[in-house]
Amino acid sequence: MVGSHNDIQRVLNLDSYGDLMSTKDLSTFLGVSKQTIYKEIRDGKFGVPLKFGREYRIPKIYISRKYLQV
């Protein structure tokens, strides 16, 4: 459940991204390094990310469920 003002702001910011987020977009959104994103991908924390060539795309639904408790 979205509770704090920061959570509400994050939900609004999340809407500005497409349905699939790149590792760069996700690191910017979460305020962490791309290396942290890659580690979480390896650890399976984003469900099943999609890989296009050398780039990962993470469905936005995983982000909202994991970090925003929506």
C-alpha positions in Angstrom: 0.0 0.0 0.0 1.2 3.5 -0.8 1.4 5.4 2.4 4.0 8.2 2.6 4.3 11.3 0.5 7.6 9.9 -1.0 5.7 6.7 -2.1 3.1 8.8 -3.8 5.7 10.8 -5.6 7.5 7.6 -6.7 4.2 6.2 -8.1 3.7 9.4 -10.1 7.3 9.3 -11.4 6.9 5.6 -12.3 4.1 6.6 -14.6 6.5 8.6 -16.7 8.3 5.4 -17.8 7.1 2.9 -20.3 5.9 -0.6 -19.4 9.4 -2.0 -19.6 12.2 -0.2 -17.8 15.9 -0.3 -18.8 18.6 -0.9 -16.2 19.6 2.8 -16.6 16.0 4.0 -16.0 15.6 1.7 -13.1 18.8 2.8 -11.4 17.8 6.4 -11.8 14.3 5.7 -10.5 15.5 3.8 -7.5 18.6 6.0 -6.9 21.1 3.1 -7.0 23.9 2.2 -9.3 23.5 0.0 -12.4 25.7 -2.5 -10.8 23.2 -2.9 -8.0 20.4 -3.4 -10.5 22.4 -6.1 -12.3 23.1 -7.8 -8.9 19.4 -7.8 -8.1 18.6 -9.2 -11.6 21.1 -12.0 -10.9 19.5 -12.6 -7.5 16.1 -12.9 -9.1 14.6 -9.9 -7.4 12.8 -8.6 -10.4 10.9 -11.7 -11.4 11.8 -12.6 -15.0 13.4 -9.6 -16.8 13.4 -9.6 -20.5 16.7 -9.5 -22.4 17.0 -7.8 -25.8 20.4 -8.3 -27.2 22.7 -7.3 -24.4 20.1 -5.1 -22.6 17.7 -6.1 -19.9 14.2 -4.7 -19.6 12.3 -5.1 -16.4 8.5 -5.0 -16.5 7.2 -2.1 -14.5 4.8 -4.3 -12.6 7.7 -5.9 -10.8 8.9 -2.5 -9.6 5.6 -1.4 -8.3 5.0 -4.7 -6.5 8.5 -4.8 -4.9 9.3 -1.3 -4.1 5.9 0.5 -3.8 3.8 -2.3 -2.3 1.0 -1.5 -4.8 
